[in-house]
Amino acid sequence: MQLSYKPFLIALATSATLFACSHTQSGNSPQMSSQKKSVMAYGRFVPERRDDFAWENDKVAFRVYGPAAPLKGHSSGVDAWLKKVDYPIVDKWYQAYVDGISYHEDHGEGYDPYHVGISRGVGSTAVWLDGRPYTAHSFKTYRILESGGNNVSFLLEYEWYTPLGIVKEMKTISLPLGTQLFQVDSIFTLDGKPAELPIAIGVATHDEKAKVYYNKEAGRISAWETIDNFGIGTGALLDPSLVEDIKHIPSSVKDESHIWMFTSTDEQGKLSYKAGFAWEAAGEITNNKAWQTYLDSMLVKLKASI
């Protein structure tokens, strides 16, 4: 069984072409002064903040680190931006950053207290070998496929060294309106060729400040923690038939504690899953039980699409 999957012809493009094309497509930024209340799914490259890539819908927002991110203390994990408004905040918060106003403080729309560091954050991947994860640092190139309407979709290219060889992940992420979870459709290659690889999907436990929950038969891992007096649930969903194991692995090393879901790519190097979060202060999913119920409901939809 396979999850819903979109063609990846774009993955055949060269890195140089990807990066050049991405710059021509990142100009559909909403004008926040006139469209502040417009509800849309939106994403963009953020060169003014160390090459971040950020995306959002009416429920949630996310960020990953780009080529300009420092090597120390950064990785390819997914950051959660906690918003409590349905209109776009990405441009506004980054402009505030440029103006010296921190998006790590809540000015009425939400903020970014979620720490990623070198962790997997909200459901990023790692190649798992000999009991340890091998992860990319940050994306090398990007390409926006769709933004500014009912869905945002984009392609990120990651490449890193492992004991097996050079791994590349061409990761297409999509986030439609109305959901807490983004969809990942990836193609992995090893030394330039599609390969079956051992993959772990990780959800950070923030040095065990979060409590973990999982169900192998349901293809679900999740965590619930309190940040600044409000709860936040994070999690990932995978086709249960593809789940090989789930392990909660604490660590004494900062940012290395996770709940992991283990799987493998298929013969074409493909892997698909969902991941995301919910924040109590947003007012819709306000406790862990509601978060688990939400994930269960999304799992039913996921199975129906297989």
C-alpha positions in Angstrom: 0.0 0.0 0.0 1.1 3.5 -0.7 0.1 6.9 0.6 -1.2 9.5 -1.8 1.8 10.5 -4.0 2.5 13.2 -6.5 4.8 12.7 -9.5 8.4 13.9 -8.9 9.5 14.7 -12.5 10.8 18.0 -11.1 13.4 15.9 -9.2 15.2 15.3 -12.4 16.2 19.0 -12.7 19.7 19.9 -11.8 20.4 21.7 -8.6 21.5 24.8 -10.4 18.2 24.9 -12.3 16.2 24.3 -9.1 17.8 27.2 -7.3 17.6 29.6 -10.2 13.9 28.8 -10.8 13.1 29.1 -7.2 14.1 32.7 -7.1 11.7 33.5 -9.9 8.8 31.9 -8.1 9.1 33.3 -4.7 7.7 36.7 -5.5 4.0 35.9 -4.9 4.2 37.3 -1.4 0.9 38.6 -0.1 0.9 42.4 0.6 0.3 42.3 4.3 -0.9 45.9 4.5 -3.8 45.2 2.2 -4.3 41.5 2.4 -3.6 40.9 6.1 -7.0 39.2 6.7 -6.8 37.1 3.5 -6.9 33.4 4.3 -4.4 31.4 2.2 -1.8 28.6 2.2 1.5 30.3 1.7 5.2 29.6 1.6 8.4 31.4 0.7 12.2 31.4 0.8 13.5 33.9 3.3 17.0 35.2 2.4 16.7 38.0 4.9 16.8 35.4 7.8 19.7 33.0 6.8 17.8 31.4 3.9 14.9 30.0 6.0 12.0 28.4 4.1 8.7 29.0 5.9 5.2 27.9 5.1 1.7 28.2 6.7 -2.0 27.7 6.3 -4.9 29.0 8.4 -4.0 26.7 11.3 -0.3 26.3 11.6 3.1 27.6 10.4 6.5 25.9 9.9 10.1 26.8 9.1 13.2 24.9 8.1 16.8 26.1 7.9 18.5 26.9 4.6 22.0 27.1 3.1 23.1 30.1 5.1 22.3 28.5 8.5 25.4 28.1 10.6 26.8 24.6 10.7 26.8 24.4 14.5 23.5 24.2 16.3 21.3 23.8 13.1 20.0 20.8 11.2 17.2 19.7 8.9 14.5 19.5 11.6 11.1 21.2 11.1 10.3 24.1 13.4 6.7 24.9 14.6 5.5 28.5 14.5 2.6 28.8 16.9 -0.1 31.0 15.4 -3.6 31.8 16.6 -5.0 33.7 13.6 -6.2 32.3 10.3 -4.5 34.9 8.1 -0.8 34.7 7.0 1.8 35.7 9.5 5.1 34.6 7.8 5.8 37.9 6.0 4.7 40.0 8.9 6.9 38.2 11.5 10.0 38.2 9.3 9.5 41.9 8.6 9.3 42.4 12.3 12.6 40.5 12.7 14.2 42.8 10.2 12.8 45.7 12.2 14.3 44.4 15.4 11.0 42.9 16.8 11.4 39.3 18.0 9.0 36.6 16.8 10.0 34.7 19.9 7.6 36.9 21.8 3.8 36.8 21.4 2.5 40.2 20.1 -1.1 39.0 19.7 -0.9 36.6 16.8 1.4 33.9 18.2 5.1 33.3 18.3 8.0 30.9 18.0 9.0 29.3 21.3 9.5 25.9 19.8 13.2 24.8 19.9 14.5 22.7 17.0 18.3 23.0 17.1 19.8 19.7 15.8 16.7 17.7 16.6 14.2 16.4 14.0 11.6 18.9 15.4 8.1 18.2 14.1 8.6 15.0 12.1 11.7 15.2 9.9 13.7 12.2 8.6 17.0 10.6 9.2 18.9 7.6 7.6 19.1 5.1 10.5 22.3 2.9 10.6 23.8 0.9 13.4 21.5 2.4 16.0 22.0 6.0 15.2 20.5 8.7 12.9 22.4 10.4 10.0 20.8 13.7 9.1 21.2 16.5 6.6 22.2 19.9 7.8 19.9 22.2 5.8 18.3 22.3 2.4 20.5 23.0 -0.6 17.9 24.2 -3.1 14.2 24.9 -3.2 11.4 25.3 -5.7 7.9 26.6 -5.0 5.2 24.6 -6.8 2.1 26.3 -5.5 1.4 29.1 -3.1 -1.1 31.8 -2.2 -4.4 29.8 -2.6 -5.9 26.8 -1.0 -2.6 24.9 -0.9 1.1 25.5 -0.6 3.5 23.0 -2.2 7.3 23.2 -2.6 10.3 21.0 -3.2 13.4 21.0 -1.0 16.7 19.2 -1.9 18.8 17.8 0.9 22.2 16.0 0.5 24.5 14.5 3.1 27.1 11.9 3.8 26.4 8.6 5.5 28.5 5.4 6.0 26.6 4.0 3.0 27.5 6.9 0.7 26.0 10.2 -0.4 22.2 10.4 0.3 20.0 12.9 -1.4 16.4 13.5 -0.5 14.1 15.4 -2.9 11.3 16.3 -0.5 8.0 17.7 -1.7 6.0 19.2 1.2 2.4 20.3 0.8 -0.1 22.0 3.2 -3.7 22.7 2.3 -6.0 24.9 4.2 -7.9 23.4 7.2 -5.4 20.9 8.5 -2.8 20.7 11.2 -0.6 18.3 9.2 1.7 18.8 6.2 2.2 16.0 3.7 5.7 14.8 2.8 6.4 12.9 -0.5 10.1 12.2 -0.8 12.5 10.4 -3.2 15.8 9.2 -1.7 18.9 8.3 -3.8 22.2 6.8 -2.7 25.2 7.9 -4.8 22.8 9.2 -7.4 20.6 6.1 -7.8 17.1 5.4 -6.2 17.6 3.1 -3.2 15.9 1.2 -0.5 17.1 2.9 2.7 16.4 2.5 6.4 14.6 5.7 7.4 13.5 7.0 10.8 10.9 9.7 11.2 11.5 11.6 14.4 9.5 13.8 16.8 11.5 15.7 19.3 10.8 15.3 23.0 12.7 18.5 24.0 15.1 16.7 26.4 12.2 14.7 27.8 10.1 17.6 28.7 7.4 16.1 26.5 5.4 12.9 27.1 5.3 10.5 24.2 2.5 8.4 22.8 2.5 5.9 19.9 0.7 3.0 18.3 2.6 0.8 15.8 -0.6 -0.7 14.4 -2.0 2.7 13.8 1.2 4.1 12.3 1.3 7.0 14.8 3.9 8.8 17.0 3.2 11.9 19.0 4.3 14.1 21.9 2.6 16.5 24.2 4.3 19.2 26.2 3.7 22.5 27.9 5.5 25.6 26.7 4.9 28.9 28.5 1.8 27.5 30.2 0.1 26.3 27.0 0.1 22.7 25.7 1.5 21.8 22.3 1.0 18.4 20.5 3.3 17.2 17.8 3.2 14.0 15.8 3.6 12.0 12.6 1.5 9.5 10.7 2.7 6.7 8.4 0.9 4.0 6.5 0.8 1.3 9.2 1.9 -1.4 6.7 5.2 0.5 6.3 6.0 0.8 10.0 8.8 -1.5 11.0 9.2 -0.4 14.6 8.6 2.6 17.0 11.0 3.5 19.8 11.2 6.2 22.4 14.9 6.9 22.8 15.9 9.5 25.4 19.4 10.9 25.4 21.6 12.9 27.7 22.8 15.0 24.7 20.8 18.2 24.1 18.2 17.9 21.3 18.9 14.2 20.7 15.8 12.8 22.6 13.1 11.6 20.2 10.2 9.3 19.6 11.2 7.5 16.4 9.1 5.6 13.8 11.2 3.3 11.6 10.5 2.4 8.0 12.2 2.0 4.7 12.0 3.6 1.2 10.7 1.5 -1.6 12.7 0.3 -4.6 12.2 3.7 -6.2 13.4 5.5 -3.1 10.0 6.8 -2.3 8.5 7.5 1.1 5.4 9.5 2.1 4.0 10.5 5.5 2.3 13.3 7.4 3.5 15.4 10.3 2.4 18.5 12.2 1.3 20.1 15.5 -1.5 21.8 17.4 -1.3 24.6 20.0 -3.6 25.0 22.9 -3.7 28.8 22.7 -5.1 28.6 19.1 -8.3 27.4 20.8 -9.3 24.4 18.7 -7.2 21.4 20.0 -6.7 22.3 23.7 -5.5 19.1 25.4 -3.6 15.9 24.7 -6.8 13.7 24.4 -8.1 16.1 21.7 -4.8 15.9 19.9 -4.8 12.1 19.9 -8.4 12.1 18.7 -7.5 14.5 15.9 -4.6 12.3 14.8 -6.9 9.2 14.9 -9.3 11.0 12.6 -6.5 12.0 10.2 -5.3 8.4 10.2 -8.8 7.3 9.1 -8.6 9.7 6.2 -5.1 8.6 5.4 -6.1 5.0 5.2 -9.1 5.9 3.0 -6.7 7.5 0.5 -4.5 4.4 0.2 
